[in-house]
Structures are given as C-alpha cells and as structure tokens.
Amino acid sequence: MLEHALAESTFAGLKNELVSRHSWRTKAATRSAIFEYIEGWWRASTAPPTSATC
C-alpha cells in the first residue's frame, strides 16, 4: 500500500511541476523532458550529504 502512495505522490508532483506547465510538439520531446525531470529528482534524492566543514 505504501508503494502505491509513493507512486501516486511522485506522478502528482510530475504532473503539477512539469506536465501542466509545458507543452511539447513531439512525443520524443515530451519523453526527454520527463526523463530529465525524473533523473534530476532521483539524483537530488540520492546524493550524499555534503559537509560544509571540510
């Protein structure tokens, strides 16, 4: 059940932040934009914490 909530939340964010604000001329451009959005979100969520006291 938790997996469904996570998926719904992720796709709701994708829809609100990306899809509802843009339009693309081709399916390839749409796929590319969605891929870049997901890739950026994934990298930000899995990045190791940085230390400001190095």
N, C-alpha and C positions, 0 to 999 in steps of 0.2 A: 504494500500500500504506500509506503514511503517513497518508493521509486516512482510511482505514478505522480505523486505530488511534486517531486523534484522535476520530472519531465514537464509537467504542466506549467510549473513556475518558469522553467527555462524557456519554453516556447512562448509563454505570455510575454516575457521580457524581450525576446527576439522580435515578436510582433510589434510591441509598443515602441521599442527603441530603433528598429531598423525598417521593417516592412511598411509600417503605417506612415513613415515619414519620407519614403522614396518611391520612385517608380523606375523601372528599367525597361529598355527596349527589347531585350532578348532574354531567353531563359538562361543562357550561359552567363550573362552579366548578373542576373539575379542569383544564380548558384555561386558565382565568385564572391559576391558581396556577403552572402550568408556564410560561406566558408570562412571568409576573413573575419567576420564578426565572431563566429564560434571559436576560431583559432586564437583571436585576441583575448576573448573571455577565458579560454582554457589556460593560456599562458599566464595571465594575470592571477588566476586562481591557484595555479600550481607552482608559482615562482617561490623560490626560497626566500625567507625573510632577510632583509638587508640590515646590517648593523651600522649605525651612524657613528660608532665609537671605535673605528678601526685605526 
